[in-house]
Amino acid sequence: MPAKKTKETKKKITKKTVAKKAPVKKTVAKKAPAKKTTTKKRPALKVVATTNKSKIAPYKSKKNEKYMSVAMKRHFTAVLMNWKEHLYDEMQKTFDHLRAKGETFADPIDRASQEEEFAFELRTRDRERKLTNKISVSLEKIKEDDYGWCDSCGVEIGIKRLEARPTATHCIDCKTLDEIKEKQLNG
């Protein structure tokens, strides 16, 4: 049977291992001199990454600001124009892609795969074309001072909802009712 270690031998073993550790030397890194930077004036609209297609920062209303003031209209016009330009660029890329890859394959499977890819791109672009029309309608509403108001009840749509969906034409309550009615009719 092996001999039992007593408390004294355990303490000696732990003390020995602690005593054997070497001290750690600290090194001090020298700091590089800071470079001087010049500050530039920022544009009126801040550019940041957001969830929508535009890269314009969400609008923050000022205290006691009237709903759909000139600044708000300017902001949403910029958002809508930026989104429309993005969609136009995507349509142009698709057009160029279809023209460049319009070769025919001898293998029927390759040809079918290419046709399926083209059909998918064309469906996507058709949806974007419809969205471009909605953007144009929204821009026209801004010009007529009718943007930001619900088409059904005439209540404010709200800044947050317009930031999420700049082409919204109904307030959240009316849109919810429309969706419930649609769900009931379609089963």
C-alpha atoms as an extended CHARMM CRD file, in Angstrom:
* protein
*
       187  EXT
         1         1  MET       CA              0.0000000000        0.0000000000        0.0000000000  PROA      1               0.0000000000
         2         2  PRO       CA              1.4280000000        3.3850000000       -0.9000000000  PROA      2               0.0000000000
         3         3  ALA       CA              2.2810000000        5.7360000000        1.8880000000  PROA      3               0.0000000000
         4         4  LYS       CA             -0.2090000000        8.4750000000        2.6010000000  PROA      4               0.0000000000
         5         5  LYS       CA              0.9380000000       12.0260000000        2.1440000000  PROA      5               0.0000000000
         6         6  THR       CA              0.4830000000       14.1810000000        5.1260000000  PROA      6               0.0000000000
         7         7  LYS       CA             -0.6030000000       17.7750000000        5.1190000000  PROA      7               0.0000000000
         8         8  GLU       CA              2.9550000000       18.8970000000        5.7480000000  PROA      8               0.0000000000
         9         9  THR       CA              4.3240000000       17.1350000000        2.6580000000  PROA      9               0.0000000000
        10        10  LYS       CA              1.5380000000       18.5550000000        0.5010000000  PROA      10              0.0000000000
        11        11  LYS       CA              2.3420000000       22.0760000000        1.7010000000  PROA      11              0.0000000000
        12        12  LYS       CA              6.0260000000       21.5480000000        0.9670000000  PROA      12              0.0000000000
        13        13  ILE       CA              5.2650000000       20.3470000000       -2.5530000000  PROA      13              0.0000000000
        14        14  THR       CA              3.0340000000       23.3320000000       -3.3000000000  PROA      14              0.0000000000
        15        15  LYS       CA              5.5320000000       25.7300000000       -1.7770000000  PROA      15              0.0000000000
        16        16  LYS       CA              8.2900000000       24.2830000000       -3.9290000000  PROA      16              0.0000000000
        17        17  THR       CA              6.2890000000       24.6960000000       -7.1380000000  PROA      17              0.0000000000
        18        18  VAL       CA              5.3830000000       28.2640000000       -6.2670000000  PROA      18              0.0000000000
        19        19  ALA       CA              8.9480000000       29.1270000000       -5.4420000000  PROA      19              0.0000000000
        20        20  LYS       CA             10.2200000000       27.7780000000       -8.7830000000  PROA      20              0.0000000000
        21        21  LYS       CA              8.1620000000       30.2010000000      -10.9430000000  PROA      21              0.0000000000
        22        22  ALA       CA             10.2430000000       32.8430000000      -12.6870000000  PROA      22              0.0000000000
        23        23  PRO       CA              9.2200000000       36.4980000000      -12.3820000000  PROA      23              0.0000000000
        24        24  VAL       CA              7.5630000000       37.9890000000      -15.4640000000  PROA      24              0.0000000000
        25        25  LYS       CA              9.2440000000       41.0320000000      -16.9880000000  PROA      25              0.0000000000
        26        26  LYS       CA              7.0070000000       43.7860000000      -18.2510000000  PROA      26              0.0000000000
        27        27  THR       CA              7.8870000000       45.4780000000      -21.5190000000  PROA      27              0.0000000000
        28        28  VAL       CA              6.7400000000       48.9990000000      -22.2040000000  PROA      28              0.0000000000
        29        29  ALA       CA              5.8760000000       49.7650000000      -25.8110000000  PROA      29              0.0000000000
        30        30  LYS       CA              6.7630000000       53.1820000000      -27.1370000000  PROA      30              0.0000000000
        31        31  LYS       CA              3.8940000000       55.1790000000      -28.5390000000  PROA      31              0.0000000000
        32        32  ALA       CA              4.1020000000       56.5870000000      -32.0510000000  PROA      32              0.0000000000
        33        33  PRO       CA              3.4530000000       60.3100000000      -32.3780000000  PROA      33              0.0000000000
        34        34  ALA       CA             -0.1420000000       61.0720000000      -33.3170000000  PROA      34              0.0000000000
        35        35  LYS       CA             -0.7810000000       62.3590000000      -36.8370000000  PROA      35              0.0000000000
        36        36  LYS       CA             -2.7520000000       65.5210000000      -37.2970000000  PROA      36              0.0000000000
        37        37  THR       CA             -5.9710000000       65.1620000000      -39.2570000000  PROA      37              0.0000000000
        38        38  THR       CA             -8.0160000000       67.8330000000      -40.8890000000  PROA      38              0.0000000000
        39        39  THR       CA            -11.7390000000       67.8730000000      -40.3380000000  PROA      39              0.0000000000
        40        40  LYS       CA            -14.0490000000       68.2230000000      -43.3000000000  PROA      40              0.0000000000
        41        41  LYS       CA            -17.5700000000       69.5630000000      -43.2870000000  PROA      41              0.0000000000
        42        42  ARG       CA            -20.1320000000       66.7870000000      -43.2890000000  PROA      42              0.0000000000
        43        43  PRO       CA            -22.9520000000       66.7370000000      -45.8240000000  PROA      43              0.0000000000
        44        44  ALA       CA            -26.4810000000       67.4480000000      -44.6620000000  PROA      44              0.0000000000
        45        45  LEU       CA            -27.4100000000       63.7460000000      -44.9070000000  PROA      45              0.0000000000
        46        46  LYS       CA            -25.2100000000       61.3100000000      -43.0090000000  PROA      46              0.0000000000
        47        47  VAL       CA            -24.2630000000       58.1690000000      -44.8830000000  PROA      47              0.0000000000
        48        48  VAL       CA            -24.3800000000       54.9980000000      -42.8160000000  PROA      48              0.0000000000
        49        49  ALA       CA            -25.3560000000       51.3990000000      -43.3770000000  PROA      49              0.0000000000
        50        50  THR       CA            -29.0230000000       50.7700000000      -42.6740000000  PROA      50              0.0000000000
        51        51  THR       CA            -31.4740000000       47.9820000000      -43.3040000000  PROA      51              0.0000000000
        52        52  ASN       CA            -33.0710000000       49.5630000000      -46.3060000000  PROA      52              0.0000000000
        53        53  LYS       CA            -31.4150000000       49.8240000000      -49.7170000000  PROA      53              0.0000000000
        54        54  SER       CA            -30.2960000000       53.4000000000      -49.1700000000  PROA      54              0.0000000000
        55        55  LYS       CA            -27.2200000000       54.3480000000      -47.2340000000  PROA      55              0.0000000000
        56        56  ILE       CA            -28.7830000000       57.4200000000      -45.7200000000  PROA      56              0.0000000000
        57        57  ALA       CA            -29.1110000000       57.5870000000      -41.9440000000  PROA      57              0.0000000000
        58        58  PRO       CA            -32.6370000000       57.3450000000      -40.5300000000  PROA      58              0.0000000000
        59        59  TYR       CA            -34.3330000000       60.6690000000      -39.9890000000  PROA      59              0.0000000000
        60        60  LYS       CA            -34.3520000000       61.9840000000      -36.4440000000  PROA      60              0.0000000000
        61        61  SER       CA            -37.0860000000       64.5060000000      -35.9290000000  PROA      61              0.0000000000
        62        62  LYS       CA            -36.2490000000       67.6280000000      -33.9990000000  PROA      62              0.0000000000
        63        63  LYS       CA            -38.1330000000       68.7900000000      -30.9500000000  PROA      63              0.0000000000
        64        64  ASN       CA            -41.4840000000       70.4070000000      -31.8050000000  PROA      64              0.0000000000
        65        65  GLU       CA            -40.9860000000       69.6460000000      -35.5170000000  PROA      65              0.0000000000
        66        66  LYS       CA            -44.1130000000       69.5200000000      -37.6390000000  PROA      66              0.0000000000
        67        67  TYR       CA            -44.9090000000       66.1680000000      -39.3020000000  PROA      67              0.0000000000
        68        68  MET       CA            -43.7530000000       66.0890000000      -42.9200000000  PROA      68              0.0000000000
        69        69  SER       CA            -41.7940000000       69.2880000000      -42.6640000000  PROA      69              0.0000000000
        70        70  VAL       CA            -39.5340000000       70.4230000000      -45.4950000000  PROA      70              0.0000000000
        71        71  ALA       CA            -36.5570000000       68.6530000000      -43.9260000000  PROA      71              0.0000000000
        72        72  MET       CA            -38.4970000000       65.3750000000      -43.6850000000  PROA      72              0.0000000000
        73        73  LYS       CA            -39.6490000000       65.6490000000      -47.2810000000  PROA      73              0.0000000000
        74        74  ARG       CA            -36.0890000000       66.3470000000      -48.3910000000  PROA      74              0.0000000000
        75        75  HSD       CA            -34.8720000000       63.2990000000      -46.4430000000  PROA      75              0.0000000000
        76        76  PHE       CA            -37.4630000000       60.9270000000      -47.9140000000  PROA      76              0.0000000000
        77        77  THR       CA            -36.9100000000       62.3150000000      -51.3950000000  PROA      77              0.0000000000
        78        78  ALA       CA            -33.2140000000       61.4920000000      -51.0420000000  PROA      78              0.0000000000
        79        79  VAL       CA            -34.0140000000       57.9990000000      -49.7070000000  PROA      79              0.0000000000
        80        80  LEU       CA            -36.4370000000       57.2730000000      -52.5350000000  PROA      80              0.0000000000
        81        81  MET       CA            -34.1160000000       58.6360000000      -55.2320000000  PROA      81              0.0000000000
        82        82  ASN       CA            -31.1980000000       56.6240000000      -53.8600000000  PROA      82              0.0000000000
        83        83  TRP       CA            -33.3200000000       53.4710000000      -53.8040000000  PROA      83              0.0000000000
        84        84  LYS       CA            -34.5500000000       54.0970000000      -57.3470000000  PROA      84              0.0000000000
        85        85  GLU       CA            -30.9790000000       54.5500000000      -58.6050000000  PROA      85              0.0000000000
        86        86  HSD       CA            -29.9440000000       51.3150000000      -56.8700000000  PROA      86              0.0000000000
        87        87  LEU       CA            -32.7880000000       49.4230000000      -58.5660000000  PROA      87              0.0000000000
        88        88  TYR       CA            -31.9030000000       50.9540000000      -61.9170000000  PROA      88              0.0000000000
        89        89  ASP       CA            -28.2770000000       49.8360000000      -61.5010000000  PROA      89              0.0000000000
        90        90  GLU       CA            -29.4380000000       46.2940000000      -60.6880000000  PROA      90              0.0000000000
        91        91  MET       CA            -31.6640000000       46.2630000000      -63.7770000000  PROA      91              0.0000000000
        92        92  GLN       CA            -28.7500000000       47.4100000000      -65.9080000000  PROA      92              0.0000000000
        93        93  LYS       CA            -26.5290000000       44.6400000000      -64.4770000000  PROA      93              0.0000000000
        94        94  THR       CA            -29.1980000000       42.0620000000      -65.3450000000  PROA      94              0.0000000000
        95        95  PHE       CA            -29.5440000000       43.4260000000      -68.8610000000  PROA      95              0.0000000000
        96        96  ASP       CA            -25.7800000000       43.2590000000      -69.3670000000  PROA      96              0.0000000000
        97        97  HSD       CA            -25.6490000000       39.7610000000      -67.8400000000  PROA      97              0.0000000000
        98        98  LEU       CA            -28.3940000000       38.4600000000      -70.1310000000  PROA      98              0.0000000000
        99        99  ARG       CA            -26.7200000000       39.9580000000      -73.1780000000  PROA      99              0.0000000000
       100       100  ALA       CA            -23.2400000000       38.6500000000      -72.2960000000  PROA      100             0.0000000000
       101       101  LYS       CA            -24.2840000000       35.1380000000      -71.2630000000  PROA      101             0.0000000000
       102       102  GLY       CA            -26.8520000000       34.6640000000      -74.0070000000  PROA      102             0.0000000000
       103       103  GLU       CA            -24.9480000000       31.7340000000      -75.4960000000  PROA      103             0.0000000000
       104       104  THR       CA            -26.7030000000       28.4930000000      -76.3340000000  PROA      104             0.0000000000
       105       105  PHE       CA            -25.5230000000       25.1970000000      -74.9600000000  PROA      105             0.0000000000
       106       106  ALA       CA            -25.5800000000       21.9010000000      -76.8290000000  PROA      106             0.0000000000
       107       107  ASP       CA            -26.3760000000       20.0070000000      -73.6600000000  PROA      107             0.0000000000
       108       108  PRO       CA            -30.1100000000       20.2860000000      -72.8640000000  PROA      108             0.0000000000
       109       109  ILE       CA            -29.4740000000       20.1990000000      -69.1050000000  PROA      109             0.0000000000
       110       110  ASP       CA            -27.0790000000       23.1680000000      -69.2910000000  PROA      110             0.0000000000
       111       111  ARG       CA            -29.5220000000       25.0470000000      -71.5060000000  PROA      111             0.0000000000
       112       112  ALA       CA            -32.3950000000       24.3700000000      -69.0890000000  PROA      112             0.0000000000
       113       113  SER       CA            -30.2830000000       25.5010000000      -66.1530000000  PROA      113             0.0000000000
       114       114  GLN       CA            -29.3890000000       28.7400000000      -67.9380000000  PROA      114             0.0000000000
       115       115  GLU       CA            -33.0170000000       29.3960000000      -68.8940000000  PROA      115             0.0000000000
       116       116  GLU       CA            -34.1170000000       28.8140000000      -65.3050000000  PROA      116             0.0000000000
       117       117  GLU       CA            -31.4740000000       31.2820000000      -64.0880000000  PROA      117             0.0000000000
       118       118  PHE       CA            -32.6090000000       33.8780000000      -66.6340000000  PROA      118             0.0000000000
       119       119  ALA       CA            -36.2840000000       33.3470000000      -65.7240000000  PROA      119             0.0000000000
       120       120  PHE       CA            -35.4790000000       33.8630000000      -62.0300000000  PROA      120             0.0000000000
       121       121  GLU       CA            -33.5710000000       37.0840000000      -62.7830000000  PROA      121             0.0000000000
       122       122  LEU       CA            -36.3950000000       38.3690000000      -64.9770000000  PROA      122             0.0000000000
       123       123  ARG       CA            -39.0000000000       37.6540000000      -62.2530000000  PROA      123             0.0000000000
       124       124  THR       CA            -36.8560000000       39.5340000000      -59.7560000000  PROA      124             0.0000000000
       125       125  ARG       CA            -36.4580000000       42.4850000000      -62.1170000000  PROA      125             0.0000000000
       126       126  ASP       CA            -40.1990000000       42.5260000000      -62.7960000000  PROA      126             0.0000000000
       127       127  ARG       CA            -40.8260000000       42.9030000000      -59.0470000000  PROA      127             0.0000000000
       128       128  GLU       CA            -38.2400000000       45.6720000000      -58.9350000000  PROA      128             0.0000000000
       129       129  ARG       CA            -39.9000000000       47.3820000000      -61.9180000000  PROA      129             0.0000000000
       130       130  LYS       CA            -43.1790000000       47.4320000000      -59.9830000000  PROA      130             0.0000000000
       131       131  LEU       CA            -41.3200000000       48.7800000000      -56.9540000000  PROA      131             0.0000000000
       132       132  THR       CA            -39.7770000000       51.5040000000      -59.1370000000  PROA      132             0.0000000000
       133       133  ASN       CA            -43.3110000000       52.5400000000      -60.1310000000  PROA      133             0.0000000000
       134       134  LYS       CA            -44.2910000000       52.7240000000      -56.4350000000  PROA      134             0.0000000000
       135       135  ILE       CA            -41.2260000000       54.8690000000      -55.7630000000  PROA      135             0.0000000000
       136       136  SER       CA            -42.2580000000       57.2190000000      -58.5750000000  PROA      136             0.0000000000
       137       137  VAL       CA            -45.7580000000       57.4850000000      -57.0840000000  PROA      137             0.0000000000
       138       138  SER       CA            -44.2470000000       58.2590000000      -53.6610000000  PROA      138             0.0000000000
       139       139  LEU       CA            -42.0140000000       60.9700000000      -55.1640000000  PROA      139             0.0000000000
       140       140  GLU       CA            -45.0610000000       62.4590000000      -56.8580000000  PROA      140             0.0000000000
       141       141  LYS       CA            -46.9330000000       62.4300000000      -53.5200000000  PROA      141             0.0000000000
       142       142  ILE       CA            -44.0590000000       64.3370000000      -51.9220000000  PROA      142             0.0000000000
       143       143  LYS       CA            -44.4090000000       67.0260000000      -54.5900000000  PROA      143             0.0000000000
       144       144  GLU       CA            -48.1630000000       67.2130000000      -53.9560000000  PROA      144             0.0000000000
       145       145  ASP       CA            -47.7230000000       67.3630000000      -50.1270000000  PROA      145             0.0000000000
       146       146  ASP       CA            -49.6640000000       64.1050000000      -49.7860000000  PROA      146             0.0000000000
       147       147  TYR       CA            -46.7550000000       61.8560000000      -48.7370000000  PROA      147             0.0000000000
       148       148  GLY       CA            -46.7490000000       60.3530000000      -45.2450000000  PROA      148             0.0000000000
       149       149  TRP       CA            -50.5110000000       60.2850000000      -44.7960000000  PROA      149             0.0000000000
       150       150  CYS       CA            -52.6620000000       57.1380000000      -44.8600000000  PROA      150             0.0000000000
       151       151  ASP       CA            -54.7390000000       56.7080000000      -48.0230000000  PROA      151             0.0000000000
       152       152  SER       CA            -57.5700000000       55.0140000000      -46.0940000000  PROA      152             0.0000000000
       153       153  CYS       CA            -58.0280000000       57.0510000000      -42.9150000000  PROA      153             0.0000000000
       154       154  GLY       CA            -55.8550000000       60.1430000000      -43.4380000000  PROA      154             0.0000000000
       155       155  VAL       CA            -53.7630000000       59.6130000000      -40.2760000000  PROA      155             0.0000000000
       156       156  GLU       CA            -49.9800000000       60.0480000000      -40.1500000000  PROA      156             0.0000000000
       157       157  ILE       CA            -48.1750000000       56.9170000000      -41.3320000000  PROA      157             0.0000000000
       158       158  GLY       CA            -45.2490000000       57.6430000000      -39.0390000000  PROA      158             0.0000000000
       159       159  ILE       CA            -41.5320000000       58.2390000000      -39.4990000000  PROA      159             0.0000000000
       160       160  LYS       CA            -40.4610000000       54.7780000000      -38.3150000000  PROA      160             0.0000000000
       161       161  ARG       CA            -42.8230000000       53.0210000000      -40.7310000000  PROA      161             0.0000000000
       162       162  LEU       CA            -41.7130000000       55.2370000000      -43.6060000000  PROA      162             0.0000000000
       163       163  GLU       CA            -38.0680000000       54.5230000000      -42.7730000000  PROA      163             0.0000000000
       164       164  ALA       CA            -38.8030000000       50.8010000000      -42.9190000000  PROA      164             0.0000000000
       165       165  ARG       CA            -40.9190000000       51.0590000000      -46.0780000000  PROA      165             0.0000000000
       166       166  PRO       CA            -40.6250000000       54.4440000000      -47.8160000000  PROA      166             0.0000000000
       167       167  THR       CA            -43.3680000000       53.5310000000      -50.3130000000  PROA      167             0.0000000000
       168       168  ALA       CA            -45.9710000000       52.8060000000      -47.5980000000  PROA      168             0.0000000000
       169       169  THR       CA            -49.3920000000       54.2410000000      -48.3550000000  PROA      169             0.0000000000
       170       170  HSD       CA            -51.2970000000       53.0090000000      -45.2940000000  PROA      170             0.0000000000
       171       171  CYS       CA            -50.8010000000       53.4490000000      -41.5540000000  PROA      171             0.0000000000
       172       172  ILE       CA            -50.0200000000       50.3320000000      -39.5480000000  PROA      172             0.0000000000
       173       173  ASP       CA            -53.6270000000       49.9550000000      -38.3280000000  PROA      173             0.0000000000
       174       174  CYS       CA            -55.1810000000       50.1000000000      -41.8040000000  PROA      174             0.0000000000
       175       175  LYS       CA            -52.5020000000       47.7940000000      -43.2200000000  PROA      175             0.0000000000
       176       176  THR       CA            -53.1390000000       45.2590000000      -40.4240000000  PROA      176             0.0000000000
       177       177  LEU       CA            -56.8840000000       45.3450000000      -41.1600000000  PROA      177             0.0000000000
       178       178  ASP       CA            -56.2250000000       44.8440000000      -44.8890000000  PROA      178             0.0000000000
       179       179  GLU       CA            -54.0240000000       41.8380000000      -44.1450000000  PROA      179             0.0000000000
       180       180  ILE       CA            -56.6630000000       40.3170000000      -41.8370000000  PROA      180             0.0000000000
       181       181  LYS       CA            -59.3540000000       40.7700000000      -44.4970000000  PROA      181             0.0000000000
       182       182  GLU       CA            -57.0970000000       39.2710000000      -47.1650000000  PROA      182             0.0000000000
       183       183  LYS       CA            -56.3240000000       36.2960000000      -44.9140000000  PROA      183             0.0000000000
       184       184  GLN       CA            -60.0410000000       35.7040000000      -44.2790000000  PROA      184             0.0000000000
       185       185  LEU       CA            -60.9180000000       35.8890000000      -47.9760000000  PROA      185             0.0000000000
       186       186  ASN       CA            -58.0840000000       33.6590000000      -49.1430000000  PROA      186             0.0000000000
       187       187  GLY       CA            -58.4930000000       31.1490000000      -46.3330000000  PROA      187             0.0000000000
